[in-house]
Amino acid sequence: MPRSTLRAGALCLTATTVASAPAAAQAPRLGVNSRQLDVKVGARAAVSGHAFGLVAGTPRPAASLQVRRGGRWSTLDRDRLSATGRFVLHRRARRAFSAPARVRLSTGQTRRLGRLNVYRYAQASWYGPGLYGAHLGCGGTLTAGRLGVAHKSLPCGAPVTLRHAGRTLRVRVIDRGPYVGGREFDLTAATAQRLRFRGHGAILVSR
């Protein structure tokens, strides 16, 4: 092939690459200013932020607050971006749950937020000393460092997010109980220690 043809091809490739660069740079970028993702039932989860790189004169995209449940993303709230790219998303929580959350633009850009935890109060206690080495209702044995909770009906292995004294911990159901009236959860000693939970009383749970 003549050298002139090769040079022309190289020049064409370079021009195409340079021309496509501005288009790629125009994709909006998501920023999050504030988030409230640990809330009680009845309160509002909220996220505010902005999108950078919006092209003047083009339709403004919408931002959505989404959570992943049952293997798919569902939208909790949607807001059209302001002229300066701002958005505010919120949703009043009606029931307890814990799920991965994200903000998504209608143009396809996403920003992961961590987990949205909606809590309710439940009565709980803790157990451990004197029972180490005992068999657990879901298999295995109880040890001093074992994290988890006992519950009468939740499936073995079911994840539960707990919150107490400003601390959050996600553990699994590993045992059956408690068998004291009015109590729903029994925390292992290691779980109670992580949460600074003592004795028995109310704790926030996501199930």
C-alpha positions in Angstrom: 0.0 0.0 0.0 1.4 3.5 -0.9 2.7 5.5 2.1 0.3 8.4 1.1 -2.7 6.1 1.7 -1.4 5.0 5.1 -0.8 8.6 6.1 -4.4 9.5 5.0 -5.8 6.6 7.0 -3.9 7.6 10.1 -5.0 11.2 9.8 -8.6 10.1 9.4 -8.4 7.9 12.5 -6.9 10.7 14.5 -9.5 13.2 13.4 -12.3 10.8 14.3 -10.8 10.2 17.8 -10.5 13.9 18.5 -14.0 14.6 17.2 -15.5 12.0 19.5 -13.7 13.2 22.6 -16.0 16.2 23.3 -19.0 14.0 23.0 -17.7 11.6 25.6 -16.9 14.6 27.9 -20.4 15.8 27.7 -21.9 12.8 29.6 -23.3 14.2 32.9 -21.5 13.2 36.1 -23.4 12.7 39.3 -22.5 14.2 42.6 -24.3 13.6 46.0 -24.5 16.5 48.5 -26.4 14.8 51.3 -28.1 11.5 52.1 -30.3 10.2 54.8 -30.4 6.5 54.4 -30.9 5.2 58.0 -34.5 6.0 58.9 -37.4 4.7 60.9 -40.7 3.6 59.5 -42.8 6.7 58.8 -39.8 9.0 58.3 -38.4 10.1 54.9 -35.3 8.8 53.2 -33.7 11.6 51.3 -30.9 12.2 48.8 -29.8 15.5 47.3 -27.1 16.2 44.7 -26.3 17.6 41.3 -25.2 16.6 37.8 -22.1 18.2 36.2 -21.6 18.6 32.5 -25.1 19.2 31.3 -25.2 20.7 27.8 -27.0 24.1 27.6 -30.1 24.1 25.4 -30.7 20.3 25.7 -33.6 18.7 27.6 -32.8 18.3 31.3 -32.7 14.6 32.4 -34.6 13.3 35.4 -32.9 11.7 38.5 -34.4 8.7 40.3 -33.9 7.2 43.7 -33.9 3.4 43.3 -33.5 0.3 45.5 -32.7 -3.2 44.4 -35.2 -5.8 45.7 -36.1 -9.2 44.2 -33.2 -9.0 41.7 -34.4 -5.7 40.1 -34.2 -2.0 40.6 -37.4 -0.2 41.5 -37.9 3.6 41.6 -38.9 5.3 44.9 -38.9 8.9 43.7 -38.0 10.9 40.6 -37.1 14.6 40.1 -36.4 16.6 37.0 -33.0 18.3 37.3 -33.1 22.1 37.8 -31.4 24.5 35.3 -28.3 24.3 37.5 -28.4 20.5 37.6 -29.7 20.1 41.1 -32.1 17.3 42.3 -33.8 16.3 45.6 -35.2 12.8 46.0 -37.2 11.5 49.0 -39.6 8.8 50.0 -41.5 8.2 53.1 -40.8 4.7 54.4 -43.9 2.6 55.1 -42.3 -0.7 56.2 -39.0 -2.0 57.4 -36.4 -3.2 54.9 -32.8 -3.0 53.9 -31.7 -2.8 50.3 -28.9 -1.4 48.0 -29.7 2.1 46.8 -28.6 4.3 43.9 -29.3 7.5 42.0 -29.9 7.0 38.3 -30.2 9.7 35.6 -32.6 9.1 32.7 -29.5 9.3 30.5 -28.1 6.2 32.1 -25.5 7.5 34.6 -25.7 6.0 38.1 -24.2 6.6 41.5 -24.3 3.9 44.2 -25.3 5.1 47.7 -24.8 2.1 49.9 -27.8 0.6 51.6 -31.1 2.2 52.4 -32.1 0.9 55.9 -35.6 1.4 57.2 -36.0 0.3 60.8 -38.8 -0.6 63.2 -38.4 -1.1 66.9 -38.3 -4.7 68.3 -37.7 -6.0 71.8 -34.5 -7.9 72.1 -32.1 -9.7 74.5 -28.7 -11.3 74.2 -27.1 -14.6 75.1 -23.8 -16.4 75.1 -21.8 -17.0 78.3 -22.6 -20.5 79.6 -23.9 -21.6 76.2 -20.6 -21.6 74.2 -20.2 -24.9 72.4 -24.0 -25.5 72.2 -25.5 -26.4 68.9 -27.3 -23.6 67.0 -30.8 -24.0 65.6 -29.5 -23.3 62.1 -26.4 -25.5 62.3 -22.9 -25.0 63.8 -22.0 -24.2 67.3 -22.1 -21.0 69.4 -18.7 -19.4 70.1 -17.7 -16.2 71.9 -17.0 -14.4 68.6 -20.0 -15.6 66.6 -22.1 -12.8 65.1 -25.8 -13.4 64.4 -29.3 -13.4 65.9 -31.9 -15.9 67.0 -35.4 -15.6 65.7 -38.4 -17.9 65.9 -39.6 -17.7 62.3 -37.3 -15.9 60.0 -35.4 -18.3 57.6 -32.0 -19.5 58.6 -29.4 -17.3 57.0 -31.8 -14.4 56.5 -29.9 -11.1 56.7 -31.0 -8.5 59.3 -29.7 -5.0 59.8 -29.6 -3.9 63.4 -29.0 -0.4 64.8 -28.4 0.7 68.4 -26.5 3.5 70.1 -25.6 5.0 66.7 -24.0 1.8 65.5 -25.2 -0.4 62.6 -24.5 -4.0 62.0 -25.8 -6.5 59.4 -25.9 -10.1 60.5 -27.8 -13.3 59.7 -30.3 -15.5 61.5 -28.3 -18.4 63.0 -30.5 -19.7 65.8 -34.0 -20.1 67.1 -35.5 -18.1 70.0 -35.8 -16.1 72.1 -38.4 -18.0 74.2 -39.1 -15.1 76.6 -42.5 -13.4 76.2 -42.5 -10.2 74.2 -38.9 -10.5 72.8 -38.4 -11.0 69.0 -34.6 -11.2 68.7 -31.8 -12.7 70.7 -28.4 -11.3 69.9 -25.2 -13.3 70.3 -22.8 -11.8 72.8 -20.5 -10.7 70.1 -23.3 -8.9 68.2 -24.5 -7.2 71.4 -21.0 -6.0 72.1 -20.5 -4.5 68.7 -23.8 -2.6 69.1 -23.2 -1.7 72.8 -26.4 -3.4 73.7 -26.9 -4.5 77.2 -29.6 -6.5 79.1 -32.8 -6.4 77.2 -34.9 -3.7 75.5 -35.8 -2.0 72.3 -33.5 -2.2 69.2 -34.0 -1.1 65.7 -34.3 -3.8 63.1 -34.8 -4.0 59.3 -37.1 -7.0 59.3 
